[in-house]
Amino acid sequence: MTLRAYLVDDEPPAIERLQRLLQKTGRVQVIGSATEPEQAVEGLSADPPDVCFLDIEMPRLNGFEVLARLPSQPIVVFTTAYNQYALQAFAVNSVDYLLKPVDPDSLERALGKIERLRNSAQVCQADFQALLQQLAESLRGPKPEYPDRIAFRLGDRLWFLGLERITHFYLQIS
């Protein structure tokens, strides 16, 4: 399955290089890119991609601020020249952190992570759908018969009481 990607970087040559690398993999379709963070927020909101390759250091808004402005967060792979943001990047659930210039092996590793993540999410969704189907079928099936009265012993005598009259039970242990 082809991944739909959106690229965000304030340096056009970095976008062009990443786009070439992604196209060479044959696993990714670049659906858009932006060199301005505000433009990226608009593009990512209008047509959310499967994955966003996002630079961190940009004028006016950094990559974390771009993510904070999105209605829903796509899978994120940070692409940056700075390694000091790695912990913060994983705190916002990014899948990978690639240092520029991005090398093909690192990109392949990141794409592999994304595919494994998507496959596990699809399996979970399929399991959830099957569980919902079973639940719906069990609710349509015959209802079990329950007794309408309960028996209890008082002294030597056995009494029956209708369940509609019972509000609670009390147990005294001696």
Secondary structure as UniProt FT lines:
FT   STRAND          3..8
FT   HELIX           12..25
FT   STRAND          28..34
FT   HELIX           37..46
FT   STRAND          51..54
FT   HELIX           63..68
FT   STRAND          75..80
FT   TURN            84..85
FT   HELIX           86..91
FT   TURN            92..93
FT   STRAND          96..99
FT   HELIX           104..140
FT   STRAND          149..154
FT   TURN            155..156
FT   STRAND          157..162
FT   HELIX           163..165
//
